[in-house]
C-alpha cells in the first residue's frame, strides 16, 4: 500500500508528525489539531 503525506501549501514543515496521510485506497488520516497558526505560532 502506498501512502501520500498531506501538507498544506505555504505551511512550515512539520517536525515528527504529518498533517495528514492519504492511503492508496482513498482513506485520509488527519493529524491532531493544534491551536497555532500556519506559521506555528500560538496567538494566545
Secondary structure, DSSP 8 states (H G I E B T S, - for coil): --EEEE--TT----SS--SEEEETTS-EEE----SS-TTS----
